[in-house]
Amino acid sequence: MSKPLVSILVPFKNTDAFIAECLDSILNQSYSNWEAIFVDDHSDDDSYTIVERYAEKDTRINVHKNEHSGIIDALKTAYQHSSGTYITRMDSDDIMTPIRLETMVTNLEIYGRKHLAVGQVKYFRADGLSDGFARYEKWLNSLTVEGKNYSEIYKECVIPSPCWMLHRKDFEACGGFNSNVYPEDYDLAFRFYKANYICIPCDKVLLYWRDYSTRTSRTHEHYAENSFLDLKVHYFLELNYDASRPLAIWGAGHKGKTLAKILLKENIPFFWICDNPKKIGKHIYDQELYNFDYLAELQHPQSIVTVANSKAQKEITRYFESQKMQSMVDYFFFC
């Protein structure tokens, strides 16, 4: 019985320092029935030439030019040239572990349609990894090992963009790369969540995720904090918000204020609570700030928490649990 074809979609732009390592990691896969479709998003370095050289030696590698501009259009172009039963994405500056494709295909063949294969990730950086990325890696892997990625989807992107795979029909059913919303990886993760595709638990590292100062996710305006918050609010209002219940915002820092402005613009009523004595009783954007115990006066409320401090988050979680409130139903952490 022949093995299903996997389409690996790889947009790239000016990554000639790393793209050969990416290509080598694909060639070194234990699973051999794949096609790698690289799309050059107007590089002005040697990236295209490097991929072209590999394509001349292995017909499973194809390279195309992006007619338009941007990673979304590059992904659309790659998908148009794909024909695999399973679809996955790869970033041209990252490295697959040798078992990545085999592990994901095996999991999808076992669990079937409406499932999403994900894997553990390992960040690396030439001059040492920051504490922030180390915490993100640990947090993301703790969700992936149990397949509970959606349980904290409003915190950060819970599906690593270069480390997922699903059936072609499922990919198309949730819109594929047809959305023009940035950040495109987070938007896609929300659409997986909306479609109720179940994440398959995985305890194996399947991707080495490279970090460096000029990485797109660090420098492009599409990946700025406000873009993420706009996206979170959009999907919260669509998927989890219950307009029949009072809504409370926890926290009046920068993110809390930005969230308040978005909700006001959307004409969504809310109560605003915090634990800063200097702010309690004051008004911001004509909204009064209350002490956290004001929540008890609200009838069956929903809460969005914008408090980033991990210790404070644990205390807030304990409070919710003492009130018999459920995560992703009654309260949502937005950071």
N, C-alpha and C positions, 0 to 999 in steps of 0.2 A: 504493500500500500504506500503510495507516494505521500510525502510530507507536505503540509500546506505551505504555500509561498508567503513569505513575510516581506512587506514593503517598508523599507527604512527611509524616512523622509528627512533630508538634511539640508536646511538653508545655511548659507555661509556668506560672510563678508569680511574680508581682510583678516583672515586667520591663518595665514601661511606659516606662522610659527608653530601651529598646533595641529593643522589639519591632517598631516601625514600620520600622526599618532592615532587620530580618530579612525582613519581609513585602515590602518594596521589592526586596530582592535576589532573592526568589522570583519576583516579577512581572517582573523584568528578565532572566530566564533565556532563553537562545537556544533552548532546547527548550521547547515550549509545551504538550505533552500531559501535564499533571500535575494532581494534586489535592493540596491542602495541608490537612491535618486537624489543627487546633489544639485542644488540650484544656487547659482551665483547671484547675489544681490548687489551687483555693480561694484565688485572689488576693484581696487587699484593697486593690489600687490600681486604676488605670485600664486595665490590660492587656486585660481582656475586652472592654471598650468599644472599644478601638482595633482589635482583631481583628474585632469585629462590624461596625465601620464599613467595613473593607476587604472583608468578606464580602458586604456589601450591594452593593458595586460590581463584584465578580468572583465568579461562581458556582463557580469552581474552589477557592475558599477556604471551608472549613467550620469552625465553632467549636462545641465541646461543653464540658460541665462534667464534671469527674471526680467520680463518685459516691462513691468511697472517698477515699483519701489517699495521696500519695507518687507519685514519678515512675514507678515500675513500673506502678501501676494506671492512671496517666494514659496511658502508652504502650499498655497493653492496650486501653483505651477507644479510643484513636486507631486501633489496628489493626482493631478490630471494625468501625469505620466505613469502612475502606479497601477498595478494589476493584482496585488497580493490579496489573499484571503484575510490576512491580519495586517493591521496598520500600526506602525510605531514611529516615533520621532527621535531624532538624535541631534545634538548640537555639535558643530564642527570643531569645537575646542575641548570636548570631553572625550572620555575613554570608556568603552564597554568592557566589562569583565567577560572572559571567554564563555561563560555559561549564561549570559543574559538572554539571548534569543531562545535557547533551548528551554530554560526555566520558564519563561513567559508563555511560550507555545504549549508546553506540557501542562501548565496550570489552566490555560484557556481550553485545552482539549478535555481536561478533566471536568471543569466547572461549567463549560458551555457558554451559550449566548447570554447577553445582559450582565456579563462580568467584565471587570477591568483588571488586567494584570499590572502590578506595580512591583517595585523592588527597593531594597535598601540602597542608600547612597553613601558615598564617602567623599567629602570635600578635600581638595588639596590645593596648595598654593606654594609657589617657589620660595617666597620669603616668609612663610608661616601663616597659619590660619588665624583669623580674628576670633575673639570669644563669641561674637554674634553669630558667625557662620557655624561654629562648633555647636552652639546651643540649638540652632535651627536644624542641623543634621541630627542631633540626638532626639529632638522633639519629633521630627518627621519620621525617623526610623521607628520610634516608639509607637506611632500610629500604624505604620505599615506592617509591623510584625503581627499585629492583630487584625489588620484590615479595617481599622476604625478611622480611616482618614477623614471622612466627612464629619466626624464628631467635633472637629475644631476648625471647620473650613472657613469660618469668619475671622480667624486669627491671621493666617497666612495661607499661601497656596499650598494645599496638602497633597497635590499630585505633582511630582517633579517633572517638568516639561520634557527632559530627555530620557525619561524612564517609565513609560507606560506602553501598553499594547492592548488592542481590542479587536473584535471582529469587524470587518469592513462594513457590514450592514448596520451594526450598532453605531459605528463611527458616523455613518451618513444619517442615521436616524436622529442623532442629537445635533446635527448641523455641521459636523466636520469643521473645516476651516472657512465656512461661508460667512461667519461672523467677522465684522471689521472692528471689533472692540478690543482695545488694549487695556491692560496687559493681556495678550492673547492666551497665554498659558493658564492664567487664573480664570479667565472667562470660560475656557474649555473645561477646567476642573469643575466649575459651577454647573456647566451643562451636563457633565457626567453625573453630578449630584442630582440635578433636576430630573434626569432620565432614570434615576434610581439604579444605576449600574453598580453592582456590588464589587467592592475592592477585594481581591483575593489576598489573604495574608501571605507575607513573604519574609523569611528571616535571612535571606542571602543578599550580600552586596552585589548589585548588578551594574552599578555605574560609579565611575570616578568623575566627580563633578569639579571642574577647574574654576578657581576664582582668580581674578587679576584686576588691576585698577581700571582698565579700559573695557572691561566686559560690558556688553550692551545693557544688561539689567542694572548696572551701576551708573551708567552715564546718560541713557536716553530718557527724554521727558515722558515717554509713554509708561515708564516704570517708576514714576515719582509717587510719593506717598498718597497724594490726593487722588491719583488715578485708581489706586487700590481701594481707597475708601469709597469712592463713587461706585465702584463695581460691587463692593460688599453691600452697600445700602440698596442698590438696584435689585440684587438677588434676594436680599432679606425681605424687602417689601413684596416681592413676587412669590417667594417660596415659604417664608416662615412667619411673616407679620400677620397678626390677627387684629383687624381693625376694631373688633368688638371689645378688646381688652386695652386698658391703659398701658402706655409705653413709657418706660423710664430710661434715661441716660445716666450711667454712673461715670462720674469723672468730669472735671472742668478744665483739664489741661488742653494742650494744643489739639489733640485728636478729638477730645470731647467737644471743643468749640467748633471744629470743622464739621463734625457730625451734626451738631445742632443746626448749623447753617444749611446743611444739605436737607435736613428734615423740614426746616422752616420753608425752604424753597419748594419742597414737595407738598407743603401744606399738611404735614403729618403732625398731629398734636402729641406733645410729650411732657413728662415731668422730668426735672433735672435735679439730680442728687449728687452730693460729694461729701468728703470728710475734711475739707479745708475750712477751719473756723473763720478764716479771713474772707471766704467767699459765701458761706452760708448766710442766707437772708438777703444777699445782694442780687442784682439783676444783670444778666448778660443777654444782649439781643432781646431785651424786654421779657426775658424768662427768669423767674425767680429760682434761686438755688436752695434746695432743702437738704437737711441732714439725712443720712441714709435710712434712719429709722422711719422716715416718712413713707417708705415703701409699704410698711405694714398697714397704712391707712388706705392704700389703693386696693381696689377689688380685683383680684386675680390678674396681677400685672405681668407684662413681659419686660425684660430688662436687657439693655445693651451695655456692656461693660467696656469702657475705654481706658481703664487703669492698667498701666503696663507693668508696674512693679510686681514681680513674681510672688513675693511674700504677701502683698496686699491681695493678689488674685486668689491665693489659697484661703485667706481669711474670708473673702467675699464668697468663694465657693462653699466654704463651711456654713456660712450664713444661709445661702440658698438651700443647701441640703437640710439644714435644721428646720427650714420652712416647707420641706417636702417638695421643693421645686426641681424640675428636671432640666438638664442641659439640652440645648437645641429645641426646647419646647417653651420653657419659661425664661431662660437666660442664655445670652450669647456673648462670648468674648470676642471683641473686635481688635484685640492686640494681645 
